[in-house]
Amino acid sequence: MSDPQHLDQITERVERLLLRHEELQRTNTLLLEQVQALQAERDSLKSRLNAARARIDALLDRLPQATPTDATGKDSA
């Protein structure tokens, strides 16, 4: 029942599986690092967007308010 050839095949297969497992662990680590980098970039872009939005809102607040005659383009005189 303990055929040496069969045992060698099992050993070889287990070794291949271990190598594949290590390879997948390295790939997973790299992917996690990429996710973290992308999340940091996303957070930075969100922050920049919010800052730009705040600057635009401040500029809009400085614009003179349109009067009803300004909106129609007609003069009241």
TORPA-4810 file (N, C-alpha, C, O; in nm, 3 decimals):
<nodes>
NODE_1_0.080_-0.118_0.000_0.000_0.000_0.000_0.086_0.126_0.000_0.046_0.227_-0.059_M
NODE_2_0.201_0.123_0.064_0.290_0.238_0.066_0.390_0.227_-0.049_0.509_0.205_-0.029_S
NODE_3_0.338_0.242_-0.167_0.418_0.236_-0.288_0.512_0.357_-0.291_0.465_0.470_-0.280_D
NODE_4_0.643_0.334_-0.305_0.739_0.446_-0.305_0.711_0.547_-0.417_0.728_0.667_-0.397_P
NODE_5_0.668_0.500_-0.531_0.638_0.592_-0.642_0.519_0.680_-0.607_0.519_0.800_-0.635_Q
NODE_6_0.418_0.620_-0.546_0.300_0.696_-0.505_0.337_0.799_-0.398_0.289_0.913_-0.401_H
NODE_7_0.421_0.760_-0.306_0.466_0.851_-0.201_0.546_0.968_-0.261_0.530_1.082_-0.218_L
NODE_8_0.630_0.939_-0.359_0.707_1.044_-0.427_0.614_1.142_-0.498_0.638_1.262_-0.496_D
NODE_9_0.509_1.091_-0.560_0.413_1.178_-0.629_0.342_1.270_-0.530_0.323_1.389_-0.555_Q
NODE_10_0.304_1.214_-0.418_0.237_1.294_-0.315_0.333_1.401_-0.261_0.294_1.516_-0.244_I
NODE_11_0.457_1.362_-0.236_0.557_1.456_-0.186_0.579_1.570_-0.286_0.585_1.687_-0.248_T
NODE_12_0.591_1.534_-0.412_0.612_1.636_-0.515_0.492_1.730_-0.524_0.508_1.851_-0.540_E
NODE_13_0.375_1.674_-0.514_0.254_1.757_-0.521_0.244_1.852_-0.401_0.209_1.968_-0.416_R
NODE_14_0.275_1.801_-0.284_0.272_1.885_-0.164_0.375_1.998_-0.177_0.345_2.111_-0.140_V
NODE_15_0.493_1.968_-0.227_0.596_2.071_-0.246_0.549_2.178_-0.345_0.571_2.297_-0.323_E
NODE_16_0.484_2.135_-0.453_0.431_2.232_-0.550_0.323_2.319_-0.487_0.316_2.440_-0.511_R
NODE_17_0.238_2.256_-0.407_0.133_2.332_-0.339_0.191_2.433_-0.241_0.140_2.544_-0.229_L
NODE_18_0.296_2.395_-0.171_0.362_2.487_-0.079_0.422_2.606_-0.152_0.412_2.720_-0.107_L
NODE_19_0.486_2.579_-0.265_0.543_2.688_-0.345_0.433_2.781_-0.396_0.448_2.903_-0.394_L
NODE_20_0.324_2.722_-0.441_0.212_2.802_-0.490_0.154_2.887_-0.377_0.118_3.003_-0.397_R
NODE_21_0.144_2.828_-0.260_0.093_2.900_-0.144_0.182_3.020_-0.112_0.131_3.130_-0.088_H
NODE_22_0.312_3.001_-0.111_0.406_3.111_-0.084_0.393_3.219_-0.191_0.396_3.338_-0.160_E
NODE_23_0.380_3.178_-0.315_0.364_3.273_-0.425_0.236_3.355_-0.408_0.236_3.476_-0.429_E
NODE_24_0.129_3.289_-0.370_0.003_3.359_-0.349_0.010_3.454_-0.229_-0.051_3.561_-0.231_L
NODE_25_0.083_3.414_-0.127_0.101_3.503_-0.012_0.177_3.630_-0.052_0.141_3.740_-0.011_Q
NODE_26_0.282_3.614_-0.133_0.358_3.731_-0.180_0.269_3.821_-0.266_0.270_3.943_-0.253_R
NODE_27_0.192_3.759_-0.355_0.101_3.836_-0.440_-0.001_3.910_-0.356_-0.031_4.027_-0.381_T
NODE_28_-0.055_3.843_-0.257_-0.153_3.905_-0.170_-0.093_4.024_-0.095_-0.158_4.128_-0.082_N
NODE_29_0.029_4.010_-0.048_0.096_4.120_0.021_0.114_4.240_-0.072_0.090_4.354_-0.033_T
NODE_30_0.156_4.213_-0.196_0.172_4.322_-0.293_0.039_4.390_-0.323_0.032_4.512_-0.334_L
NODE_31_-0.066_4.311_-0.336_-0.198_4.368_-0.363_-0.247_4.452_-0.246_-0.306_4.558_-0.266_L
NODE_32_-0.222_4.406_-0.125_-0.261_4.485_-0.008_-0.186_4.618_-0.004_-0.243_4.721_0.031_L
NODE_33_-0.057_4.616_-0.040_0.020_4.740_-0.044_-0.036_4.834_-0.150_-0.043_4.955_-0.128_E
NODE_34_-0.076_4.779_-0.264_-0.135_4.863_-0.369_-0.267_4.922_-0.323_-0.296_5.039_-0.350_Q
NODE_35_-0.347_4.844_-0.256_-0.475_4.894_-0.205_-0.451_5.009_-0.107_-0.518_5.111_-0.114_V
NODE_36_-0.355_4.991_-0.018_-0.325_5.097_0.079_-0.277_5.224_0.009_-0.315_5.334_0.047_Q
NODE_37_-0.193_5.208_-0.093_-0.144_5.324_-0.167_-0.258_5.394_-0.240_-0.266_5.517_-0.242_A
NODE_38_-0.347_5.316_-0.300_-0.461_5.375_-0.371_-0.558_5.443_-0.275_-0.615_5.547_-0.307_L
NODE_39_-0.576_5.385_-0.157_-0.662_5.449_-0.057_-0.602_5.581_-0.011_-0.675_5.679_0.008_Q
NODE_40_-0.472_5.585_0.007_-0.406_5.710_0.047_-0.419_5.814_-0.063_-0.444_5.931_-0.036_A
NODE_41_-0.402_5.771_-0.189_-0.418_5.863_-0.301_-0.561_5.915_-0.309_-0.583_6.034_-0.332_E
NODE_42_-0.659_5.825_-0.290_-0.800_5.864_-0.291_-0.827_5.967_-0.182_-0.894_6.067_-0.207_R
NODE_43_-0.776_5.943_-0.063_-0.798_6.036_0.048_-0.736_6.172_0.018_-0.795_6.275_0.049_D
NODE_44_-0.619_6.171_-0.042_-0.553_6.296_-0.079_-0.635_6.372_-0.184_-0.652_6.493_-0.175_S
NODE_45_-0.684_6.299_-0.283_-0.766_6.363_-0.387_-0.897_6.417_-0.330_-0.942_6.524_-0.370_L
NODE_46_-0.957_6.344_-0.237_-1.079_6.394_-0.172_-1.051_6.523_-0.098_-1.129_6.618_-0.104_K
NODE_47_-0.938_6.526_-0.028_-0.900_6.645_0.047_-0.879_6.764_-0.048_-0.926_6.875_-0.021_S
NODE_48_-0.809_6.739_-0.157_-0.786_6.846_-0.255_-0.917_6.894_-0.317_-0.936_7.013_-0.339_R
NODE_49_-1.006_6.800_-0.344_-1.137_6.835_-0.401_-1.216_6.922_-0.303_-1.276_7.022_-0.343_L
NODE_50_-1.216_6.883_-0.176_-1.287_6.963_-0.076_-1.228_7.102_-0.062_-1.301_7.199_-0.045_N
NODE_51_-1.095_7.111_-0.069_-1.031_7.242_-0.060_-1.067_7.328_-0.182_-1.095_7.447_-0.168_A
NODE_52_-1.067_7.267_-0.299_-1.103_7.342_-0.421_-1.249_7.384_-0.415_-1.284_7.496_-0.454_A
NODE_53_-1.334_7.296_-0.365_-1.476_7.329_-0.352_-1.495_7.446_-0.257_-1.576_7.535_-0.283_R
NODE_54_-1.421_7.448_-0.148_-1.430_7.557_-0.051_-1.382_7.689_-0.114_-1.442_7.794_-0.092_A
NODE_55_-1.274_7.682_-0.192_-1.226_7.804_-0.259_-1.329_7.856_-0.359_-1.350_7.977_-0.368_R
NODE_56_-1.392_7.767_-0.433_-1.495_7.809_-0.530_-1.614_7.870_-0.457_-1.667_7.972_-0.500_I
NODE_57_-1.657_7.806_-0.348_-1.768_7.861_-0.270_-1.734_8.000_-0.219_-1.819_8.089_-0.220_D
NODE_58_-1.610_8.020_-0.173_-1.568_8.152_-0.124_-1.570_8.255_-0.237_-1.611_8.369_-0.218_A
NODE_59_-1.526_8.213_-0.355_-1.530_8.305_-0.470_-1.674_8.338_-0.509_-1.704_8.452_-0.542_L
NODE_60_-1.761_8.239_-0.506_-1.902_8.264_-0.539_-1.967_8.359_-0.439_-2.050_8.441_-0.475_L
NODE_61_-1.928_8.347_-0.314_-1.982_8.437_-0.212_-1.936_8.581_-0.234_-2.006_8.674_-0.194_D
NODE_62_-1.822_8.600_-0.297_-1.771_8.735_-0.321_-1.835_8.801_-0.444_-1.825_8.923_-0.460_R
NODE_63_-1.899_8.722_-0.529_-1.963_8.779_-0.647_-2.083_8.864_-0.606_-2.153_8.831_-0.510_L
NODE_64_-2.106_8.975_-0.679_-2.224_9.055_-0.645_-2.351_8.975_-0.677_-2.356_8.897_-0.772_P
NODE_65_-2.453_8.998_-0.596_-2.580_8.930_-0.617_-2.649_8.989_-0.739_-2.648_9.111_-0.759_Q
NODE_66_-2.709_8.904_-0.819_-2.780_8.950_-0.938_-2.914_9.009_-0.896_-2.983_8.954_-0.811_A
NODE_67_-2.949_9.123_-0.957_-3.080_9.184_-0.930_-3.177_9.134_-1.036_-3.133_9.079_-1.137_T
NODE_68_-3.307_9.150_-1.016_-3.404_9.103_-1.116_-3.380_9.164_-1.254_-3.399_9.096_-1.355_P
NODE_69_-3.337_9.291_-1.259_-3.312_9.350_-1.391_-3.186_9.292_-1.453_-3.177_9.281_-1.576_T
NODE_70_-3.086_9.255_-1.370_-2.964_9.193_-1.423_-2.996_9.057_-1.482_-2.937_9.017_-1.583_D
NODE_71_-3.088_8.985_-1.421_-3.119_8.851_-1.466_-3.189_8.852_-1.601_-3.168_8.762_-1.682_A
NODE_72_-3.273_8.954_-1.628_-3.347_8.959_-1.756_-3.267_9.029_-1.863_-3.293_9.011_-1.982_T
NODE_73_-3.171_9.109_-1.821_-3.089_9.182_-1.919_-3.154_9.311_-1.962_-3.104_9.378_-2.053_G
NODE_74_-3.265_9.349_-1.899_-3.335_9.474_-1.934_-3.308_9.578_-1.828_-3.288_9.546_-1.711_K
NODE_75_-3.309_9.704_-1.870_-3.290_9.816_-1.780_-3.424_9.863_-1.730_-3.521_9.860_-1.806_D
NODE_76_-3.435_9.906_-1.606_-3.561_9.952_-1.552_-3.588_10.098_-1.591_-3.699_10.146_-1.569_S
NODE_77_-3.493_10.168_-1.646_-3.510_10.309_-1.682_-3.563_10.331_-1.818_-3.581_10.445_-1.860_A
</nodes>
